[in-house]
């Protein structure tokens, strides 16, 4: 089966505050698509991350994806969506239910956690939706002994 790949990320500024969603989607043939949007309303970082996942899944469904691998740098979202034994977050429960149902509507779908530094492009798209520049990572000088 031809697998689609996606990276998604969300930001809230301040936290809670305006939300920005970003995603990078790759078709099996390598064609790439991006999402960068700011939904109406105020939410926390976890809600922004969850809404980014939902937007990504909706886009994948609209494009006819059947098999997919999605990467997200928010461990709470990955745990809540992927585990039936995770302690629920009441305020976001309906969004998690929606994400689970949408994820399960694909022939094969895997959601995995990745470290933040491996999700830079989706993060930049989420931040751009808020009118922010890409985060710069800087190395701290080593301490002298």
N, CA, C and O of each residue as an XYZ file, in Angstrom:
580
protein
N       0.842     -1.177      0.000
C       0.000      0.000      0.000
C       0.890      1.244      0.000
O       1.918      1.275      0.677
N       0.494      2.269     -0.760
C       1.257      3.501     -0.828
C       0.976      4.369      0.388
O      -0.167      4.738      0.653
N       2.026      4.686      1.118
C       1.889      5.425      2.376
C       2.101      6.918      2.177
O       3.040      7.340      1.502
N       1.230      7.702      2.765
C       1.355      9.150      2.834
C       2.048      9.472      4.157
O       1.840      8.777      5.152
N       2.867     10.520      4.172
C       3.568     10.938      5.378
C       3.160     12.366      5.725
O       2.952     13.194      4.838
N       3.048     12.645      7.013
C       2.683     13.992      7.436
C       3.372     14.339      8.749
O       3.576     13.487      9.614
N       3.721     15.604      8.870
C       4.226     16.191     10.116
C       3.240     17.297     10.468
O       2.868     18.092      9.604
N       2.810     17.355     11.732
C       1.887     18.423     12.117
C       2.347     19.059     13.427
O       3.018     18.431     14.246
N       1.964     20.324     13.598
C       2.333     21.053     14.805
C       1.343     22.185     15.035
O       0.717     22.677     14.096
N       1.210     22.587     16.271
C       0.347     23.699     16.633
C       1.042     24.603     17.625
O       1.927     24.174     18.365
N       0.632     25.864     17.633
C       1.180     26.854     18.567
C       0.044     27.691     19.114
O      -0.957     27.922     18.436
N       0.207     28.144     20.347
C      -0.734     29.090     20.948
C       0.089     30.227     21.526
O       1.085     30.006     22.217
N      -0.343     31.450     21.232
C       0.416     32.611     21.689
C      -0.536     33.688     22.170
O      -1.373     34.144     21.391
N      -0.442     34.119     23.439
C       0.273     33.432     24.511
C      -0.415     32.102     24.796
O      -1.315     31.712     24.052
N      -0.034     31.427     25.804
C      -0.626     30.123     26.097
C      -1.487     30.234     27.354
O      -0.934     30.348     28.448
N      -2.814     30.205     27.246
C      -3.630     30.102     26.043
C      -3.693     31.426     25.294
O      -3.464     32.498     25.853
N      -4.012     31.310     24.012
C      -4.089     32.494     23.157
C      -4.495     32.105     21.750
O      -5.104     31.058     21.533
N      -4.149     32.963     20.790
C      -4.437     32.663     19.390
C      -3.712     31.384     18.995
O      -2.608     31.121     19.472
N      -4.324     30.595     18.133
C      -3.724     29.322     17.729
C      -3.256     29.379     16.279
O      -3.884     30.004     15.424
N      -2.136     28.709     16.030
C      -1.630     28.541     14.675
C      -1.417     27.060     14.415
O      -0.923     26.335     15.278
N      -1.794     26.609     13.216
C      -1.667     25.206     12.849
C      -0.752     25.080     11.649
O      -0.811     25.890     10.723
N       0.097     24.057     11.668
C       0.979     23.823     10.538
C       1.121     22.341     10.254
O       1.082     21.515     11.165
N       1.286     22.012      8.981
C       1.504     20.609      8.600
C       2.216     20.541      7.263
O       2.080     21.417      6.408
N       2.974     19.475      7.114
C       3.626     19.143      5.854
C       3.170     17.741      5.497
O       3.334     16.804      6.278
N       2.598     17.607      4.312
C       2.073     16.325      3.841
C       2.831     15.910      2.593
O       3.032     16.711      1.680
N       3.251     14.646      2.559
C       3.938     14.105      1.384
C       3.141     12.929      0.831
O       2.853     11.964      1.539
N       2.793     13.030     -0.443
C       2.104     11.932     -1.120
C       3.106     10.803     -1.365
O       4.314     11.018     -1.264
N       2.618      9.605     -1.686
C       3.529      8.490     -1.964
C       4.526      8.781     -3.092
O       5.631      8.240     -3.091
N       4.142      9.636     -4.058
C       5.051      9.958     -5.164
C       6.013     11.095     -4.835
O       6.815     11.496     -5.679
N       5.934     11.624     -3.586
C       6.840     12.686     -3.163
C       6.268     14.089     -3.281
O       6.884     15.039     -2.798
N       5.108     14.249     -3.909
C       4.476     15.560     -4.002
C       4.155     16.057     -2.595
O       3.609     15.328     -1.767
N       4.515     17.332     -2.347
C       4.339     17.883     -0.995
C       3.247     18.948     -0.971
O       3.047     19.683     -1.939
N       2.548     19.010      0.158
C       1.509     20.006      0.410
C       1.738     20.551      1.816
O       2.242     19.845      2.689
N       1.367     21.804      2.028
C       1.519     22.391      3.366
C       0.191     22.992      3.837
O      -0.669     23.369      3.041
N       0.067     23.062      5.146
C      -1.057     23.718      5.797
C      -0.471     24.753      6.749
O       0.444     24.453      7.517
N      -0.999     25.966      6.695
C      -0.621     27.022      7.631
C      -1.867     27.864      7.828
O      -2.244     28.647      6.956
N      -2.510     27.698      8.987
C      -3.765     28.402      9.217
C      -3.931     28.758     10.686
O      -3.340     28.143     11.574
N      -4.750     29.767     10.907
C      -5.048     30.224     12.262
C      -6.556     30.139     12.467
O      -7.300     30.980     11.963
N      -7.013     29.118     13.212
C      -8.460     28.989     13.419
C      -8.986     30.090     14.336
O      -8.235     30.699     15.098
N     -10.283     30.331     14.247
C     -10.919     31.311     15.130
C     -10.864     30.801     16.563
O     -10.863     29.593     16.801
N     -10.820     31.710     17.497
C     -10.906     31.336     18.902
C      -9.568     31.308     19.605
O      -8.509     31.506     19.010
N      -9.663     31.056     20.878
C      -8.514     31.024     21.774
C      -8.356     29.594     22.276
O      -9.345     28.918     22.558
N      -7.116     29.136     22.388
C      -6.879     27.794     22.913
C      -5.478     27.675     23.481
O      -4.647     28.568     23.318
N      -5.230     26.563     24.145
C      -3.909     26.295     24.719
C      -3.056     25.549     23.690
O      -3.543     25.171     22.624
N      -1.794     25.345     24.019
C      -0.892     24.637     23.108
C      -1.410     23.243     22.762
O      -1.355     22.834     21.602
N      -1.916     22.506     23.762
C      -2.412     21.159     23.479
C      -3.593     21.189     22.517
O      -3.702     20.330     21.643
N      -4.474     22.170     22.671
C      -5.595     22.283     21.739
C      -5.107     22.627     20.343
O      -5.608     22.082     19.359
N      -4.128     23.532     20.244
C      -3.573     23.891     18.935
C      -2.942     22.669     18.271
O      -3.127     22.452     17.073
N      -2.206     21.877     19.033
C      -1.594     20.659     18.488
C      -2.666     19.687     18.005
O      -2.531     19.083     16.940
N      -3.716     19.541     18.781
C      -4.813     18.634     18.427
C      -5.547     19.133     17.186
O      -5.888     18.345     16.304
N      -5.789     20.433     17.117
C      -6.446     20.999     15.934
C      -5.557     20.874     14.693
O      -6.063     20.716     13.582
N      -4.250     20.943     14.874
C      -3.333     20.734     13.742
C      -3.444     19.296     13.243
O      -3.458     19.059     12.035
N      -3.524     18.339     14.163
C      -3.702     16.943     13.772
C      -5.023     16.768     13.023
O      -5.059     16.104     11.988
N      -6.097     17.351     13.529
C      -7.399     17.246     12.869
C      -7.362     17.840     11.462
O      -7.876     17.235     10.521
N      -6.760     19.013     11.313
C      -6.658     19.647      9.992
C      -5.860     18.765      9.033
O      -6.192     18.651      7.853
N      -4.805     18.146      9.556
C      -3.974     17.265      8.735
C      -4.762     16.041      8.292
O      -4.726     15.666      7.120
N      -5.470     15.419      9.224
C      -6.273     14.242      8.892
C      -7.376     14.586      7.894
O      -7.645     13.805      6.981
N      -8.014     15.736      8.055
C      -9.056     16.155      7.125
C      -8.487     16.373      5.725
O      -9.106     15.998      4.729
N      -7.307     16.979      5.657
C      -6.660     17.202      4.357
C      -6.275     15.873      3.709
O      -6.465     15.690      2.507
N      -5.736     14.949      4.500
C      -5.375     13.629      3.977
C      -6.606     12.890      3.462
O      -6.549     12.242      2.417
N      -7.712     12.982      4.186
C      -8.957     12.340      3.770
C      -9.435     12.956      2.452
O      -9.829     12.234      1.536
N      -9.401     14.280      2.356
C      -9.842     14.973      1.145
C      -8.986     14.614     -0.068
O      -9.471     14.623     -1.199
N      -7.719     14.300      0.168
C      -6.807     13.953     -0.928
C      -6.840     12.460     -1.259
O      -6.135     12.011     -2.164
N      -7.646     11.697     -0.539
C      -7.813     10.283     -0.858
C      -6.765      9.354     -0.281
O      -6.582      8.245     -0.782
N      -6.076      9.783      0.760
C      -5.061      8.929      1.388
C      -5.727      7.704      2.010
O      -6.834      7.788      2.540
N      -5.043      6.578      1.937
C      -5.561      5.360      2.549
C      -4.676      4.880      3.680
O      -5.158      4.482      4.740
N      -3.370      4.924      3.439
C      -2.375      4.494      4.426
C      -1.528      5.705      4.784
O      -1.028      6.400      3.900
N      -1.365      5.960      6.082
C      -0.604      7.146      6.454
C       0.201      6.957      7.728
O      -0.122      6.146      8.596
N       1.268      7.751      7.795
C       2.122      7.837      8.976
C       2.217      9.310      9.321
O       2.735     10.111      8.542
N       1.712      9.662     10.501
C       1.725     11.056     10.946
C       2.672     11.188     12.118
O       2.683     10.360     13.029
N       3.461     12.239     12.079
C       4.408     12.514     13.155
C       4.024     13.821     13.832
O       3.707     14.812     13.174
N       4.059     13.804     15.162
C       3.648     14.943     15.978
C       4.620     15.055     17.149
O       5.049     14.039     17.696
N       4.972     16.285     17.540
C       5.925     16.438     18.645
C       5.243     16.684     19.997
O       5.904     17.061     20.964
N       3.925     16.470     20.064
C       3.214     16.649     21.325
C       2.852     15.281     21.881
O       1.962     14.607     21.362
N       3.544     14.873     22.939
C       3.341     13.533     23.500
C       1.940     13.352     24.076
O       1.414     12.239     24.071
N       1.330     14.422     24.571
C      -0.020     14.324     25.128
C      -1.015     13.963     24.028
O      -1.862     13.090     24.218
N      -0.915     14.626     22.888
C      -1.812     14.334     21.768
C      -1.617     12.900     21.297
O      -2.596     12.181     21.092
N      -0.384     12.477     21.124
C      -0.113     11.122     20.655
C      -0.658     10.102     21.648
O      -1.280      9.117     21.251
N      -0.428     10.334     22.931
C      -0.907      9.401     23.959
C      -2.435      9.370     24.012
O      -3.028      8.292     24.050
N      -3.071     10.533     24.015
C      -4.527     10.605     24.122
C      -5.229      9.981     22.915
O      -6.225      9.275     23.070
N      -4.711     10.240     21.721
C      -5.340      9.720     20.516
C      -5.049      8.235     20.344
O      -5.906      7.482     19.882
N      -3.849      7.814     20.714
C      -3.436      6.446     20.452
C      -3.727      5.424     21.525
O      -3.585      4.225     21.285
N      -4.132      5.866     22.707
C      -4.321      4.922     23.808
C      -5.716      5.050     24.406
O      -6.158      6.145     24.755
N      -6.390      3.936     24.517
C      -7.718      3.954     25.136
C      -7.620      4.010     26.656
O      -8.623      4.228     27.336
N      -6.409      3.813     27.195
C      -6.233      3.823     28.649
C      -5.679      5.143     29.180
O      -5.490      5.290     30.387
N      -5.415      6.112     28.284
C      -4.884      7.406     28.724
C      -5.937      8.145     29.546
O      -7.126      8.104     29.230
N      -5.491      8.817     30.598
C      -6.405      9.596     31.442
C      -6.939     10.759     30.599
O      -6.159     11.570     30.100
N      -8.264     10.843     30.437
C      -8.833     11.865     29.544
C      -8.642     13.287     30.074
O      -8.553     13.520     31.279
N      -8.583     14.217     29.139
C      -8.553     15.641     29.451
C      -9.954     16.153     29.128
O     -10.284     16.355     27.959
N     -10.784     16.367     30.155
C     -12.204     16.666     29.922
C     -12.483     17.810     28.943
O     -13.370     17.690     28.098
N     -11.751     18.898     29.045
C     -12.014     20.067     28.196
C     -11.792     19.771     26.714
O     -12.415     20.398     25.857
N     -10.905     18.816     26.408
C     -10.577     18.502     25.017
C     -11.122     17.142     24.568
O     -10.824     16.685     23.465
N     -11.914     16.504     25.418
C     -12.375     15.137     25.148
C     -13.075     14.996     23.796
O     -12.817     14.033     23.073
N     -13.950     15.930     23.442
C     -14.676     15.794     22.176
C     -13.733     15.922     20.974
O     -13.937     15.258     19.958
N     -12.707     16.765     21.081
C     -11.732     16.889     19.991
C     -10.889     15.620     19.869
O     -10.579     15.187     18.759
N     -10.516     15.019     21.010
C      -9.771     13.769     20.966
C     -10.621     12.655     20.351
O     -10.121     11.847     19.568
N     -11.908     12.617     20.708
C     -12.807     11.623     20.117
C     -12.894     11.800     18.604
O     -12.867     10.826     17.853
N     -12.998     13.056     18.167
C     -13.062     13.353     16.734
C     -11.784     12.907     16.024
O     -11.840     12.331     14.938
N     -10.640     13.175     16.642
C      -9.354     12.781     16.043
C      -9.239     11.258     15.955
O      -8.795     10.728     14.936
N      -9.634     10.555     17.015
C      -9.593      9.084     17.002
C     -10.469      8.516     15.892
O     -10.046      7.633     15.146
N     -11.691      9.031     15.790
C     -12.627      8.544     14.771
C     -12.078      8.803     13.371
O     -12.156      7.934     12.502
N     -11.532      9.975     13.154
C     -10.981     10.300     11.837
C      -9.760      9.440     11.522
O      -9.612      8.950     10.402
N      -8.891      9.260     12.508
C      -7.706      8.416     12.323
C      -8.115      6.984     11.982
O      -7.507      6.346     11.121
N      -9.148      6.483     12.662
C      -9.618      5.119     12.424
C     -10.382      4.953     11.116
O     -10.684      3.827     10.718
N     -10.700      6.056     10.442
C     -11.427      5.971      9.178
C     -10.516      5.652      7.990
O     -10.999      5.388      6.889
N      -9.207      5.676      8.211
C      -8.254      5.344      7.150
C      -8.005      3.837      7.135
O      -8.211      3.158      8.141
N      -7.560      3.321      5.990
C      -7.239      1.891      5.882
C      -6.171      1.506      6.897
O      -6.281      0.491      7.584
N      -5.138      2.335      6.976
C      -4.052      2.123      7.934
C      -3.518      3.492      8.329
O      -3.186      4.306      7.467
N      -3.435      3.747      9.624
C      -2.965      5.043     10.098
C      -2.155      4.862     11.369
O      -2.587      4.205     12.316
N      -0.977      5.456     11.368
C      -0.098      5.397     12.529
C       0.264      6.821     12.924
O       0.685      7.619     12.086
N       0.100      7.133     14.197
C       0.471      8.425     14.759
C       1.629      8.188     15.703
O       1.511      7.413     16.652
N       2.749      8.851     15.453
C       3.928      8.656     16.298
C       4.453      9.995     16.809
O       4.296     11.036     16.172
N       5.082      9.927     17.981
C       5.728     11.093     18.567
C       7.134     11.218     18.008
O       7.825     10.220     17.805
N       7.554     12.464     17.759
C       8.937     12.752     17.376
C       9.424     13.926     18.225
O       8.614     14.713     18.714
N      10.733     14.047     18.401
C      11.250     15.206     19.141
C      10.985     16.502     18.368
O      10.914     16.503     17.139
N      10.845     17.573     19.092
C      10.525     18.879     18.498
C      11.500     19.277     17.390
O      11.081     19.841     16.379
N      12.790     18.992     17.563
C      13.765     19.419     16.557
C      13.598     18.693     15.216
O      14.178     19.116     14.216
N      12.820     17.613     15.181
C      12.571     16.898     13.931
C      11.262     17.339     13.277
O      10.824     16.752     12.287
N      10.642     18.382     13.843
C       9.355     18.859     13.352
C       9.412     20.353     13.019
O       8.408     21.057     13.123
N      10.571     20.817     12.627
C      10.798     22.255     12.436
C       9.931     22.875     11.349
O       9.437     23.990     11.517
N       9.739     22.168     10.237
C       8.983     22.761      9.137
C       7.513     22.952      9.514
O       6.936     23.999      9.221
N       6.904     21.965     10.151
C       5.512     22.107     10.594
C       5.406     23.198     11.655
O       4.436     23.955     11.665
N       6.393     23.290     12.550
C       6.412     24.337     13.566
C       6.486     25.716     12.911
O       5.783     26.638     13.325
N       7.328     25.858     11.899
C       7.467     27.141     11.204
C       6.144     27.535     10.534
O       5.788     28.713     10.520
N       5.421     26.565      9.983
C       4.127     26.848      9.353
C       3.086     27.268     10.394
O       2.279     28.162     10.136
N       3.101     26.629     11.566
C       2.179     27.007     12.640
C       2.490     28.417     13.133
O       1.580     29.215     13.358
N       3.759     28.717     13.297
C       4.163     30.050     13.749
C       3.869     31.113     12.682
O       3.484     32.235     13.012
N       4.050     30.759     11.414
C       3.758     31.699     10.328
C       2.276     32.060     10.308
O       1.919     33.193      9.986
N       1.414     31.108     10.650
C      -0.025     31.382     10.698
C      -0.352     32.437     11.749
O      -1.384     33.102     11.666
N       0.518     32.590     12.727
C       0.354     33.601     13.776
C       1.137     34.874     13.469
O       1.140     35.816     14.261
N       1.803     34.895     12.310
C       2.603     36.056     11.941
C       3.947     36.108     12.631
O       4.553     37.174     12.739
N       4.425     34.948     13.105
C       5.697     34.888     13.821
C       6.791     34.310     12.936
O       6.524     33.518     12.033
N       8.006     34.709     13.204
C       9.152     34.164     12.492
C       9.470     32.770     13.013
O       9.057     32.386     14.107
N      10.204     32.033     12.214
C      10.643     30.697     12.610
C      11.524     30.804     13.840
O      12.320     31.734     13.970
N      11.375     29.838     14.747
C      12.222     29.811     15.943
C      13.664     29.558     15.533
O      13.949     28.687     14.711
N      14.533     30.307     16.099
C      15.965     30.090     15.865
C      16.507     29.276     17.021
O      16.258     29.595     18.183
N      17.232     28.247     16.711
C      17.870     27.469     17.782
C      19.299     27.949     17.887
O      20.011     28.068     16.890
N      19.696     28.218     19.088
C      21.060     28.662     19.289
C      21.733     27.738     20.289
O      21.125     27.242     21.237
N      22.984     27.537     20.040
C      23.762     26.693     20.955
C      24.276     27.587     22.066
O      24.791     28.681     21.835
N      24.119     27.088     23.264
C      24.644     27.824     24.411
C      26.139     27.569     24.517
O      26.611     26.459     24.270
N      26.872     28.601     24.884
C      28.317     28.385     25.041
C      28.585     27.394     26.167
O      27.869     27.348     27.167
N      29.622     26.613     25.977
C      29.983     25.643     27.005
C      30.541     26.381     28.216
O      31.244     27.385     28.095
N      30.207     25.854     29.376
C      30.713     26.449     30.607
C      32.191     26.112     30.769
O      32.635     24.992     30.516
N      32.914     27.105     31.192
C      34.326     26.860     31.478
C      34.455     26.331     32.878
O      33.701     26.718     33.771
N      35.371     25.482     33.066
C      35.582     24.918     34.403
C      36.788     25.508     35.036
O      37.126     25.155     36.166
